[in-house]
Amino acid sequence: MASLIEQAAERLEQLRRAGAMMPEDAPVPAAPPTAPAIASAPRVVAAPATIQPAPTAKRVELDLAALAASGLVTPNAPRSQTADEYRVIKRPLISNAMGKGASILKHGNLIMVTSALAGEGKSYTAVNLAMSIAAELDNTVMLVDADVARPSLLRMLNLPPSAGLLDVLKGEAEMSNVLLRTSIEKLTLLPSGTPHPRSTELLASDAMRLLLDDIAKRYPDRIIIFDSPPLLLTTEARVLATQMGQVVMVVQAEKTLRADVQRALATIEACPVRMMLLNMSRSGSPTGEGYGYGHGYSYDGPAERQPAA
């Protein structure tokens, strides 16, 4: 066995010397070139889009029993003299707002309630007017607290302070986030918002003009009531009046001086429709007791009938 192995080894050696290539001596073939690796961008998988719900007005509950007890008109209250008087007062305002008056008014559905001086009942009138319009079958109403120096509507309605008009004008809030949808189906509130030292400039700004134009045109059935500051005490009411289609000026019977009424009317001569509402006038009952409302109405000028001084 050993000689056979030795013979085989000698034979291989002879072959090598003769130049024969043995299998183990064959060069190892190089591996075929491979294509350079291409770095691929990380795959981005898009997450399914989520639809964010549109912001809606915050809902607030009104204590109708408490409001009625304070003398305000409420939808569920029994018929009263005050409610009937506001039915008379609102009718020409609604007619003008809906384009059914003697002439078509620009922004006829923007109605400002004001007075010559403080304490004449303008805020009380604005709330009652809004409440009465909210009882209409064909109209909705937005009540705006534009008395930015001395806001009172939320307090009258027993509601806490809230962001509102001034915050929208400053660009710090969206209208849809500050509106208050009340438990009265057709009544929405816009508070005055956070006080600002330049409130007059904000009310006179392009932002205010665009806002008023938007809310006047957005819903054809909506009437907007503005409780504004007194005309003779601040400049905000005069600025606001330039954008209004109608102005209701409240005059307190046996208190407001005729000269003050005339001065106040002179500041809003540009408004096409001015309505004078005589507040706290004696009802004329047989006993001489009780108070009610009187009203005058005119186009392009003050009512001819002058309030009691």
ChimeraX attribute file (.defattr): number of C-alpha atoms within 10 A of each C-alpha:
attribute: neighborCount
match mode: 1-to-1
recipient: residues
	/A:1	5
	/A:2	6
	/A:3	8
	/A:4	9
	/A:5	10
	/A:6	10
	/A:7	11
	/A:8	11
	/A:9	11
	/A:10	11
	/A:11	11
	/A:12	13
	/A:13	12
	/A:14	12
	/A:15	12
	/A:16	11
	/A:17	9
	/A:18	9
	/A:19	8
	/A:20	12
	/A:21	11
	/A:22	10
	/A:23	7
	/A:24	7
	/A:25	8
	/A:26	8
	/A:27	7
	/A:28	7
	/A:29	6
	/A:30	6
	/A:31	6
	/A:32	6
	/A:33	6
	/A:34	6
	/A:35	6
	/A:36	6
	/A:37	6
	/A:38	6
	/A:39	6
	/A:40	6
	/A:41	6
	/A:42	6
	/A:43	6
	/A:44	6
	/A:45	6
	/A:46	6
	/A:47	6
	/A:48	6
	/A:49	6
	/A:50	6
	/A:51	6
	/A:52	6
	/A:53	6
	/A:54	7
	/A:55	10
	/A:56	13
	/A:57	16
	/A:58	14
	/A:59	13
	/A:60	14
	/A:61	13
	/A:62	14
	/A:63	13
	/A:64	18
	/A:65	12
	/A:66	13
	/A:67	16
	/A:68	15
	/A:69	11
	/A:70	11
	/A:71	11
	/A:72	22
	/A:73	26
	/A:74	24
	/A:75	15
	/A:76	11
	/A:77	14
	/A:78	9
	/A:79	11
	/A:80	9
	/A:81	12
	/A:82	15
	/A:83	20
	/A:84	12
	/A:85	15
	/A:86	19
	/A:87	16
	/A:88	12
	/A:89	21
	/A:90	15
	/A:91	12
	/A:92	15
	/A:93	26
	/A:94	21
	/A:95	14
	/A:96	21
	/A:97	26
	/A:98	19
	/A:99	15
	/A:100	13
	/A:101	14
	/A:102	9
	/A:103	11
	/A:104	13
	/A:105	20
	/A:106	17
	/A:107	22
	/A:108	26
	/A:109	27
	/A:110	25
	/A:111	26
	/A:112	27
	/A:113	30
	/A:114	30
	/A:115	32
	/A:116	25
	/A:117	22
	/A:118	14
	/A:119	14
	/A:120	22
	/A:121	19
	/A:122	27
	/A:123	25
	/A:124	19
	/A:125	23
	/A:126	25
	/A:127	24
	/A:128	20
	/A:129	23
	/A:130	27
	/A:131	23
	/A:132	23
	/A:133	27
	/A:134	23
	/A:135	19
	/A:136	13
	/A:137	8
	/A:138	10
	/A:139	17
	/A:140	20
	/A:141	24
	/A:142	24
	/A:143	24
	/A:144	24
	/A:145	26
	/A:146	28
	/A:147	22
	/A:148	23
	/A:149	16
	/A:150	12
	/A:151	20
	/A:152	19
	/A:153	24
	/A:154	16
	/A:155	10
	/A:156	14
	/A:157	17
	/A:158	14
	/A:159	13
	/A:160	7
	/A:161	15
	/A:162	16
	/A:163	21
	/A:164	27
	/A:165	27
	/A:166	23
	/A:167	20
	/A:168	22
	/A:169	20
	/A:170	14
	/A:171	10
	/A:172	11
	/A:173	16
	/A:174	15
	/A:175	19
	/A:176	15
	/A:177	14
	/A:178	22
	/A:179	23
	/A:180	23
	/A:181	19
	/A:182	16
	/A:183	14
	/A:184	17
	/A:185	11
	/A:186	20
	/A:187	22
	/A:188	24
	/A:189	25
	/A:190	24
	/A:191	26
	/A:192	27
	/A:193	21
	/A:194	16
	/A:195	16
	/A:196	14
	/A:197	8
	/A:198	9
	/A:199	19
	/A:200	18
	/A:201	14
	/A:202	19
	/A:203	21
	/A:204	16
	/A:205	14
	/A:206	12
	/A:207	15
	/A:208	20
	/A:209	15
	/A:210	11
	/A:211	15
	/A:212	18
	/A:213	15
	/A:214	11
	/A:215	17
	/A:216	22
	/A:217	12
	/A:218	10
	/A:219	11
	/A:220	13
	/A:221	15
	/A:222	24
	/A:223	27
	/A:224	25
	/A:225	26
	/A:226	28
	/A:227	29
	/A:228	27
	/A:229	29
	/A:230	24
	/A:231	26
	/A:232	18
	/A:233	13
	/A:234	15
	/A:235	16
	/A:236	22
	/A:237	27
	/A:238	22
	/A:239	18
	/A:240	21
	/A:241	24
	/A:242	17
	/A:243	21
	/A:244	25
	/A:245	24
	/A:246	27
	/A:247	25
	/A:248	26
	/A:249	29
	/A:250	30
	/A:251	31
	/A:252	24
	/A:253	20
	/A:254	14
	/A:255	12
	/A:256	20
	/A:257	16
	/A:258	14
	/A:259	10
	/A:260	17
	/A:261	23
	/A:262	13
	/A:263	13
	/A:264	21
	/A:265	23
	/A:266	13
	/A:267	18
	/A:268	22
	/A:269	16
	/A:270	17
	/A:271	19
	/A:272	19
	/A:273	24
	/A:274	26
	/A:275	22
	/A:276	26
	/A:277	25
	/A:278	23
	/A:279	22
	/A:280	18
	/A:281	18
	/A:282	15
	/A:283	15
	/A:284	11
	/A:285	9
	/A:286	6
	/A:287	7
	/A:288	9
	/A:289	9
	/A:290	11
	/A:291	16
	/A:292	14
	/A:293	20
	/A:294	20
	/A:295	19
	/A:296	18
	/A:297	18
	/A:298	14
	/A:299	14
	/A:300	11
	/A:301	17
	/A:302	21
	/A:303	18
	/A:304	10
	/A:305	11
	/A:306	13
	/A:307	23
	/A:308	14
	/A:309	14
